[in-house]
Amino acid sequence: MQQPDVRGYFGEFGGRFVPEVLIDALDRLTVEMTAAFGDPSFWREYDEVLRDFVGRPSPLYRAERYGDAARVPLLLKREDTNHTGAHKINNTVGQALLARRMGKKRLIAETGAGQHGVATATVGAKFGFPVDVYMGAVDVERQALNVYIMKVLGATVHPVTGGTQTLKDATNEAFRVWAAEVEEAFYVIGSVVGAHPYPYMVREFQKVIGVESRRECLERYGRLPTDVIACVGGGSNAMGIFAGFVDDPQVRLWGVEAAGEGVDSGKTAAALGAGRVGVLHGSRSYLLQNAHGQVQDTHSISAGLDYPGVGPEHAFLKESGRATYVPVTDAQALDAFFEFARAEGIIPAVESAHAIAFAKQLAAERGPDDLILVNLSGRGDKDIAQVRAMTGDA
Ligand SMILES: *Cc1c(COP(=O)(O)O)cnc(C)c1O
């Protein structure tokens, strides 16, 4: 498993592109994180919270009827069964424990669809931190239910009115606020993005997905999967499951990006498929940009994948050829959403439906001796109203 170098680079990706005031804070965070990661009592508590509060280990479920599942074994890592309904809580638990260890007084987070905001509000309530969540004003409108859930949990949601009033702008604002209050506040980032050490730290907190999957696969099927598939927004659920297998060269790793209306349509969120190398939110990676190098507006049916950048370690895995990144469109994801729900009795998050759609394509090229593992990153309850409106169903 690749560690970032001392400057926070995976190959030529990552680093720290932040205002001077944050360098010292990131240095201190790196020191405290490194100490915590070397302390078995830190991981003991993390494991306990994941067991008793989150409900881990999450099941490894063998699909029976979806797509080619009867011919080609298809395993689902059930992150949808976690408390709050997705993988995001693994990371917010870890960061909240680190914030407490550092003596911080409150938590700051950005959120797009609201899933990371809810996961942060949840650990804020559990550990007794006040939580301030920054959210684009457009997203506050679109995601009214999650805004209210955060309020129920005691968090304060701040609508951000700059730019396109979405996740990118919320992230800028959260960074700005953090820079002003760096002594008191801990910035809880929601994916494997941002300045070093965040991409590495978030990966370490999501690695539990891959570690459990690898062990469960060996125990129950006596072998490793031949293929591991996960959807990629910022890339945290994918890095989490990849981390369990990246050192097994025979296991093929597949990241599925949201193509939106098509990779070349201009209405896409496929940063690795359609982007170029640039700097966003503190690190160097692939990102969607126009001819002038300005960050391009993105589109995806799935709010959790609708982000113009991608974590630097994914850029590294792409360039090194260790992982392959493929696009799935809105329409393909929506088809998979219904087909999977009706075949398996599990409603997937629309994000996860992208990975599920690709699993069916891949199965067509695989046989009974192969073993496909998909990360089911979250449950689809949150998407029901949107899907219902889009399909015009009563
Ligand atoms: C947020 C989210 C994602 C995308 O985030 P990553 O950091 O790429 O994992 C995927 N699935 C679900 C269910 C989410 O909530």
The ligand as an SDF file (V2000), in Angstrom:
LIG
                    3D

 15 15  0  0  0  0  0  0  0  0999 V2000
  -20.8300   10.4160   -0.7340 C   0  0  0  0  0  0  0  0  0  0  0  0
  -21.1620    9.1210   -1.3330 C   0  0  0  0  0  0  0  0  0  0  0  0
  -20.3900    8.5720   -2.3780 C   0  0  0  0  0  0  0  0  0  0  0  0
  -19.2610    9.2970   -3.0390 C   0  0  0  0  0  0  0  0  0  0  0  0
  -18.1840    9.6200   -2.2010 O   0  0  0  0  0  0  0  0  0  0  0  0
  -16.7790    8.8560   -2.3060 P   0  0  0  0  0  0  0  0  0  0  0  0
  -15.8780    9.6880   -1.4720 O   0  0  0  0  0  0  0  0  0  0  0  0
  -16.3830    8.8150   -3.7280 O   0  0  0  0  0  0  0  0  0  0  0  0
  -16.9830    7.4940   -1.7510 O   0  0  0  0  0  0  0  0  0  0  0  0
  -20.7300    7.3090   -2.8520 C   0  0  0  0  0  0  0  0  0  0  0  0
  -21.7740    6.6150   -2.3360 N   0  0  0  0  0  0  0  0  0  0  0  0
  -22.5370    7.1230   -1.3460 C   0  0  0  0  0  0  0  0  0  0  0  0
  -23.6760    6.3030   -0.8380 C   0  0  0  0  0  0  0  0  0  0  0  0
  -22.2670    8.3820   -0.8090 C   0  0  0  0  0  0  0  0  0  0  0  0
  -23.0440    8.8610    0.1730 O   0  0  0  0  0  0  0  0  0  0  0  0
  1  2  1  0
  2  3  1  0
  2 14  2  0
  3  4  1  0
  3 10  2  0
  4  5  1  0
  5  6  1  0
  6  7  2  0
  6  8  1  0
  6  9  1  0
 10 11  1  0
 11 12  2  0
 12 13  1  0
 12 14  1  0
 14 15  1  0
M  END
$$$$
